[in-house]
Amino acid sequence: MDIESIARRIENDEAIIGEDTAKKSAVFLPLIYKENTWSILLEVRAAHLRRQPGDICFPGGRSEKIDGSLRETAIRETCEELGVAKENINVIGRMGTCISTSDLFIYPFVGVIEHSETIRPNPGEVQETFAVPLPWLMKQIPEKHTLTFSVDRQADFPFERIVSGKDYAFRALQITEPFYDYQGKTIWGLTARILEHFVFLMNHRMFD
């Protein structure tokens, strides 16, 4: 194998390393037309849920074998959580991949819920819904706050196989989280990160 052959094999490789083995979830950013403007519909997770009770999120969830694609995952989850008919969901596109952790990738889809008056949230998953006007969002700069995580040196990890062992100078993991506050509700975490990217696209990709 010569160097030209190696170059051809790596040319234009846009793979995300680890994506093939990571868990995959899809979320849907639902646009509704309300009070003469477009708004994004968000959910408040039910208080009795084991994971992230009361958090604000988009409809979505883990990809399952019954789903023909991640797009279908987003649609199925939206139907289940918001009680809307599949034919009332119009997916208009997909944004970039959100890497939650090295083993969880999230794929955000954007679309319109037609006849939004038919939305009937599933009380088993959704406490309530609310809509944030897009013109308001496009003027917001979210607050940023940083969390720092350190290495658990008591973990079942082969420290003895690396230079310096448990004294290795691991870099502390820092995550900067955006926060939006709207009418007494706080949007943060992955939902805010995806929302911030959506707003960036709305403000910086103006074709009409």
MOWOCOR-V44200 format. One line per field, one symbol per residue. ss: DSSP state (h for helix, s for strand, l for the rest). phi: phi as a letter, one per 40 degrees, with the letter a starting at -180 (. if undefined). burial: # if it has 24 or more other C-alpha atoms within 12 Angstrom, else .. A space follows every 10 residues. Layout:
# MOWOCOR-V44200
ss->???
phi->???
burial->???
This chain:
# MOWOCOR-V44200
ss->llhhhhhhhh llllllllll llssssssss ssssllssss ssssslllll lllllsslss sslllllllh hhhhhhhhhh hhlllhhhss ssssssssss sllsssssss sssllhhhll lllllsssss ssshhhhlll llsssssssl llllllllhh hlllhhhlll llssssssss ssllsssshh hhhhhhhhhh hhhhllll
phi->.ccccccccc cfcbcccgcc bccbbbbbcc cbcbfgacbb cbbbcdcccc bfcgccacci iccbccccac dccccdcccc cbgccdccbb cbibcccbcc acbabbbcbb abccfccccb dcccbbcaba bbccdcdcbc bccbbbbbbb ccccccbcdc cbdgfccdcc cccbbcbcbb bbfgbbbagc cccccccdcd cccbbbba
burial->.......... .......... ...####### ##.....### ######.... ....###### ###......# ########## ####.#.### #..##.###. ....###### ###..#..#. #...###### ####..##.. .#........ .......... .......... ......#### .....##### #########. ........
